[in-house]
């Protein structure tokens, strides 16, 4: 959030499983399309919020399995935990707020009397969330019984049933919707409430998001019956909520277009990314370059002399490149290396994306660009380098850039110091 000066142009608040992440899309194509769109056009002036039922433990597991961007804010455990930034700093005010009329021990005591409830794994039990599995045919009766019992014990709780199997018991003040309202109130108090907010979901525990005043909403095409039923009963005909015709992250992009919230064509949907390289900002330049790099190695573009010459035109002849191994080399050598790698990843898993792009002008026409560059290879091998690039605007074309210097270091746990198979 530190990159923002004032209000975010757009805040996207998205569920993860089967909303941002399509577990039926093994190549993660929709998610990668969203990633490129966000980093190219939105990261510098907008906020990305993940709102998930997952606990911190299995949220972090998902991040090791899927090409997820780093959100500015993470809402976890069905709206009972709010954290900020890459280091996931918790919001202590929110935790204190949820203590009102909440007693976890009493919840466990009362639920133990109901054999239909099966406790979920220990990782899913949190200070302000107790989670069970419950058969769909028994859900209505059990929820009514449980609500009465806990009310008699002096608790004020919320019981949420989702995905036809999961039951969560939370403080009444908790939930994805309340967590979002808390965030928006906090931003407003700082004079930085987002100009537009888009909420995105697919299941029953996302319904509260759509009740927050003033937000736009998208139910992805694969939304579950419980959310569609809520919509039919509570929000049918609302001009600010749509049921997308596209799945998961593609549905989110569709909503950006539908509500005219900003750019909605992902760089991944621009086929000839090097010839269509007109860059509005250095962050767009970085996204387009690495997209070309992926396609070049996958042989998804033509191996032509025009591409080679264009590649040479954006890599400065006298700059240097510090490889994550520590080896310092002339940057122009990269051109020959990349050219010789054409098609070496054809027919195998190989995807590239960038995350956490930030830019700062160091002098007129000169920018320092920082980002994490990721590669996913066969066998789900993930590698990542923290990257700094100095780019200069071209004198004869100010909307195009020349790469002057590149410096990369391994991100802990995602690379070996002496691994020379990493290119750029």
GIGI-V41767 format. One record per residue. RES is the residue in one small letter. PHI is phi in whole degrees, 0 to 359 (999 if undefined). Layout:
BEGIN
res->RES phi->PHI
res->RES phi->PHI
END
This chain:
BEGIN
res->x phi->999
res->x phi->294
res->x phi->285
res->x phi->272
res->x phi->246
res->x phi->99
res->x phi->283
res->x phi->290
res->x phi->297
res->x phi->214
res->x phi->242
res->x phi->260
res->x phi->243
res->x phi->233
res->x phi->297
res->x phi->259
res->x phi->296
res->x phi->63
res->x phi->238
res->x phi->287
res->x phi->253
res->x phi->260
res->x phi->288
res->x phi->264
res->x phi->244
res->x phi->299
res->x phi->269
res->x phi->57
res->x phi->294
res->x phi->295
res->x phi->297
res->x phi->295
res->x phi->297
res->x phi->297
res->x phi->305
res->x phi->296
res->x phi->298
res->x phi->295
res->x phi->291
res->x phi->285
res->x phi->239
res->x phi->239
res->x phi->306
res->x phi->285
res->x phi->221
res->x phi->223
res->x phi->237
res->x phi->250
res->x phi->236
res->x phi->262
res->x phi->239
res->x phi->230
res->x phi->284
res->x phi->293
res->x phi->284
res->x phi->305
res->x phi->298
res->x phi->277
res->x phi->295
res->x phi->295
res->x phi->297
res->x phi->298
res->x phi->294
res->x phi->275
res->x phi->255
res->x phi->233
res->x phi->282
res->x phi->276
res->x phi->287
res->x phi->276
res->x phi->282
res->x phi->285
res->x phi->222
res->x phi->236
res->x phi->254
res->x phi->235
res->x phi->54
res->x phi->54
res->x phi->80
res->x phi->260
res->x phi->224
res->x phi->237
res->x phi->228
res->x phi->236
res->x phi->74
res->x phi->298
res->x phi->278
res->x phi->56
res->x phi->287
res->x phi->287
res->x phi->268
res->x phi->294
res->x phi->297
res->x phi->294
res->x phi->299
res->x phi->295
res->x phi->299
res->x phi->282
res->x phi->287
res->x phi->297
res->x phi->52
res->x phi->232
res->x phi->216
res->x phi->296
res->x phi->297
res->x phi->293
res->x phi->301
res->x phi->294
res->x phi->295
res->x phi->287
res->x phi->291
res->x phi->295
res->x phi->279
res->x phi->246
res->x phi->295
res->x phi->293
res->x phi->272
res->x phi->244
res->x phi->301
res->x phi->286
res->x phi->298
res->x phi->300
res->x phi->296
res->x phi->268
res->x phi->267
res->x phi->236
res->x phi->306
res->x phi->239
res->x phi->208
res->x phi->238
res->x phi->237
res->x phi->225
res->x phi->259
res->x phi->212
res->x phi->300
res->x phi->301
res->x phi->291
res->x phi->254
res->x phi->298
res->x phi->300
res->x phi->295
res->x phi->297
res->x phi->296
res->x phi->296
res->x phi->299
res->x phi->296
res->x phi->300
res->x phi->296
res->x phi->297
res->x phi->288
res->x phi->295
res->x phi->297
res->x phi->274
res->x phi->87
res->x phi->264
res->x phi->241
res->x phi->239
res->x phi->237
res->x phi->245
res->x phi->241
res->x phi->245
res->x phi->213
res->x phi->61
res->x phi->68
res->x phi->205
res->x phi->257
res->x phi->240
res->x phi->241
res->x phi->247
res->x phi->228
res->x phi->300
res->x phi->302
res->x phi->281
res->x phi->268
res->x phi->120
res->x phi->298
res->x phi->294
res->x phi->296
res->x phi->297
res->x phi->294
res->x phi->299
res->x phi->299
res->x phi->297
res->x phi->297
res->x phi->296
res->x phi->294
res->x phi->294
res->x phi->297
res->x phi->297
res->x phi->272
res->x phi->74
res->x phi->224
res->x phi->297
res->x phi->303
res->x phi->293
res->x phi->218
res->x phi->231
res->x phi->241
res->x phi->257
res->x phi->221
res->x phi->201
res->x phi->220
res->x phi->225
res->x phi->300
res->x phi->285
res->x phi->267
res->x phi->304
res->x phi->301
res->x phi->302
res->x phi->283
res->x phi->268
res->x phi->292
res->x phi->301
res->x phi->87
res->x phi->270
res->x phi->271
res->x phi->217
res->x phi->227
res->x phi->266
res->x phi->295
res->x phi->301
res->x phi->270
res->x phi->303
res->x phi->281
res->x phi->304
res->x phi->297
res->x phi->285
res->x phi->296
res->x phi->293
res->x phi->301
res->x phi->298
res->x phi->298
res->x phi->273
res->x phi->236
res->x phi->219
res->x phi->301
res->x phi->87
res->x phi->295
res->x phi->288
res->x phi->257
res->x phi->231
res->x phi->235
res->x phi->259
res->x phi->295
res->x phi->265
res->x phi->250
res->x phi->280
res->x phi->45
res->x phi->299
res->x phi->295
res->x phi->293
res->x phi->294
res->x phi->298
res->x phi->300
res->x phi->292
res->x phi->304
res->x phi->291
res->x phi->302
res->x phi->264
res->x phi->53
res->x phi->269
res->x phi->151
res->x phi->307
res->x phi->226
res->x phi->255
res->x phi->292
res->x phi->307
res->x phi->291
res->x phi->265
res->x phi->261
res->x phi->294
res->x phi->263
res->x phi->291
res->x phi->278
res->x phi->283
res->x phi->257
res->x phi->261
res->x phi->303
res->x phi->251
res->x phi->280
res->x phi->215
res->x phi->302
res->x phi->296
res->x phi->294
res->x phi->302
res->x phi->296
res->x phi->300
res->x phi->293
res->x phi->296
res->x phi->288
res->x phi->293
res->x phi->299
res->x phi->302
res->x phi->298
res->x phi->293
res->x phi->297
res->x phi->287
res->x phi->271
res->x phi->58
res->x phi->262
res->x phi->236
res->x phi->283
res->x phi->278
res->x phi->241
res->x phi->294
res->x phi->299
res->x phi->295
res->x phi->299
res->x phi->294
res->x phi->294
res->x phi->299
res->x phi->296
res->x phi->287
res->x phi->258
res->x phi->260
res->x phi->292
res->x phi->287
res->x phi->245
res->x phi->282
res->x phi->227
res->x phi->231
res->x phi->262
res->x phi->291
res->x phi->301
res->x phi->286
res->x phi->103
res->x phi->289
res->x phi->257
res->x phi->218
res->x phi->298
res->x phi->294
res->x phi->293
res->x phi->296
res->x phi->300
res->x phi->300
res->x phi->297
res->x phi->298
res->x phi->295
res->x phi->303
res->x phi->285
res->x phi->265
res->x phi->305
res->x phi->75
res->x phi->290
res->x phi->250
res->x phi->295
res->x phi->80
res->x phi->235
res->x phi->291
res->x phi->197
res->x phi->227
res->x phi->230
res->x phi->208
res->x phi->240
res->x phi->219
res->x phi->60
res->x phi->293
res->x phi->223
res->x phi->229
res->x phi->215
res->x phi->280
res->x phi->262
res->x phi->195
res->x phi->301
res->x phi->79
res->x phi->235
res->x phi->230
res->x phi->259
res->x phi->248
res->x phi->243
res->x phi->192
res->x phi->260
res->x phi->252
res->x phi->248
res->x phi->228
res->x phi->245
res->x phi->244
res->x phi->308
res->x phi->81
res->x phi->61
res->x phi->283
res->x phi->254
res->x phi->231
res->x phi->210
res->x phi->237
res->x phi->284
res->x phi->233
res->x phi->235
res->x phi->231
res->x phi->261
res->x phi->239
res->x phi->241
res->x phi->293
res->x phi->287
res->x phi->299
res->x phi->268
res->x phi->203
res->x phi->293
res->x phi->267
res->x phi->237
res->x phi->230
res->x phi->248
res->x phi->278
res->x phi->267
res->x phi->218
res->x phi->226
res->x phi->226
res->x phi->233
res->x phi->226
res->x phi->294
res->x phi->280
res->x phi->309
res->x phi->87
res->x phi->232
res->x phi->174
res->x phi->254
res->x phi->306
res->x phi->263
res->x phi->283
res->x phi->269
res->x phi->285
res->x phi->289
res->x phi->261
res->x phi->205
END
